[in-house]
Amino acid sequence: MSHTVHPYSHRLGIIRDWRSRWFSMHKSYRTSLKTDVLIREFLQVELRPFYLGGIEIERTQKTLRVVIKTSRPGMLIGKTGDGVVKLRAKILKLLRKEKIDLGTQELKLDIEEIRNPEGSAAIIGLMIAESLEKRLPFRRVMKQTIEKIIANKEVKGVRIYLGGRLGGAEIARSEEMKRGRVPLQTLRADIDFAREKAHMTYGDIGIKVWIYKGQVFKKDQKDGAK
């Protein structure tokens, strides 16, 4: 029997790095893991309108650094830069509510801009969810999204899956569209994958996006290529 493996975890240690990097721990593994999960879940809900592309967490003895990747950094930071200050205060309030003490660690937020949002599976998933929530026809949304992604030079293939009560139908079903190659079993294949949900009045519609950007070789990794 075949086993479906997450494309990101399948490539860890080969062409991918961990999204949580702990260089030093001053408290238990359980508390650190709970903190990471809480921060991720909170930010994914809080920053949904800003097209969140990814969250990375780095821990050292003195700092807890959260790297937020978004295609709309200006909207998140704000004109005077107070957006990051407010967001940091909200995270600290959440941790206090959950009775998590950071101790000597200082919470730092870094905002990174995603310059090519059409190449990010997470952002594409959010775009599809936004279109479906506006009640646009799902087939048209899938076709237009694939055309937009494949127009990007670095993209070699794309696959989009929708599942649920598509078009408001009584019986749930799934639809899938694909363009180009998406070699899931090739470990050096640079595949970006993301899951998202479109919250409709009659239930959620599940969204999965795979984007293939070519193969990564050791010489490319040394040069700093992705």
N, C-alpha and C positions, 0 to 999 in steps of 0.2 A: 504493500500500500504506500502511496505517496504521502509526503508530509509537507505542508505549506510552512515555509520559514520566512520570517520578516526579512526583506531584502537588506535592511541596514545591519541587523545583528548577524546576518549570514556573512557579512564582509568585514566584521570587526577584527582588527589586527592585520588585515590584508590591505585594504585601501581606506578603511574608516577608523576613526578614533572614538573613544567613549564620550558621551555627551555630559557625563558627570565625572570630573577628575578631582580626586581627593589626594593632595600631596601630604596632608597632615591631618590627623583627627584628634581633637581634644575631648571627645565624648564618644559614646557607644555607637556602633554601626547602626543599630536600630533607630536611634534618635536622628542621626545624620540622614538616613534614607527617608524617614518620615518627613523631615524638613524639606528635602529635595522634591519629594512627591507633592507636598502641599504648595510649594512655590510654583511648580510647573502647572498644576491644576488651576491655581488662582490666576496666573498670568494668561493661560490659554482662554479663560473666560473673559477676563478684564480687558485684554488687548485684541480681542477678536476683530473689532472694526479697523485696527491698524495693520491688518494683513501680516500676522505674525508668521515668520518663516522658520523659526527654531529658537530653542533655549538651551544654553550651555551653562553649567555650573562648575566653578573651580573653588576648591577649598584649600586654604593654607592655615597655618597656626594662628595668623592674625586677621585674615580676611575671608569673607564669603562673597565671591564675585559671581554675579549673574550676568551673562552676556545675552542680550535680547536682539535677535535678528529680525528686522522688519523692512518692508519696502516703503513705509511712510514714517521715517524717523522725525521729520519736521513736525508732523502733527502730534507725535508722542512727546517730544521734548517741549514743544510750546515756544512761543515767541521769546519769553524771558527765561526759559529753562526750568520753569516751576513744575512741568509735567513729571519729570524724573523724581523731583523731591517729594511730590504728592504720592507717586507710585511706591517709592521707598517707604514712606510713612504707612501706607496701606499694608505692605508686606510685613513690616514690624508689628503692626496692630494684629494681623492674622496670627503671627507666631506667638505673640503674648496671649491671645485668646486660646491657642492650643497648648499653652504652658510650656513653650519651647524657649529655653534660654541660650542665646548665642555665646554667652560668656565673654571671652576676650576678642572674639571675632567681630570685625566691622563689616556691615553689609554694603557692598558696592554694586551699582548698576551701570553696565556699559551698553550703549546702544550702537548696533552695527547696521549699516544700510545694505540691503540686498539690491544690487544695481541691475540685476537681470531677473525680475519677478516671474517672467514666463518660463524660466528654467527651474523654479522652485515648486515641488509637488505640493507642499503645505499651502502656499499662496494660491496655487491653481485650485486646490480643493475648497478653499474659502471663497474664491470667485464663483465657483460652480454653486456652492451652497447659497450664496447671496442671490444669484440669478434664479435659482429654484424657489427661494423664499419670496421672490417678487412675482411668482406664478408664471414664469416664462416656460414655454414648451421644452421638456427635458431633452428631446432629440436635437432640437435646434441649439440648445445650450452646449451639448456635447460636441456637435459638429463645429460650431464657432470656436469653442475652446481649443479643440484639436488643431484647427487651422492656425490659430494664434500661436500655439506652442511650436508647431512644426515649422513655422516661418522663421524661427530662431535658428541661426547657423549651427550652434553647438549641439542642438538636439537631434539625435539619430532615430528616435522612436518614442511613441507615447501610447499609453493604454489607460482608458477611463472606464470605471465600473460604477453603476448606480444600482441600488437595491432597495425595495420598499414599495409603498403604494404609489407607483409612478403615475402621474397625471390624475391622481385622486381616485384611482381604481379601487374596487372593493378587495380584490385579491392581490397580494404582494407578488412582485416578480422582479427580475433583474435584467438590465440591459448593459451591453459592453461594446465599446468601440476602440479600434486599434489602428495605428498608422506607423509604419516602419517596423524596426526590430526591437524587441524587449527581451534580451537573453538573461533570464533570471538565474540560471545555473552557472553562468560564467562568473567566477569570483572576481576577476579584474574588471568586470563591466561596471561602469559608474552609473548606478540606478538610484534615483531619488524616489522615495515612496512615502505616501502620506494617506491617513484616514481622516475623514471629516463627516459631519452630520448636518443635514439641512432640516431645521426645525419647522415642520409644517403643522397646520391646524389638525390634520387627520393622522399625525404621527411623524416620526423621523424618517428621512431617506438617507441611507448610508452611501458614502462616496469614497472610492479608492482611486488613487492616481499613481501611475508609474511613469517616470520620465527617464529615458536612456540617453546618456551623453557621451557615448564612446567608451573605449577601454583605457585603463590607467596602467602604465608600465613603471617599473622601478626608476628608470631615467627621468620620467615625468615627475614622479614624487620628489626626487632629489632637487629638481629645478623649482619646486614649490607649486607645481600644478596640482589641481584637485584630483 
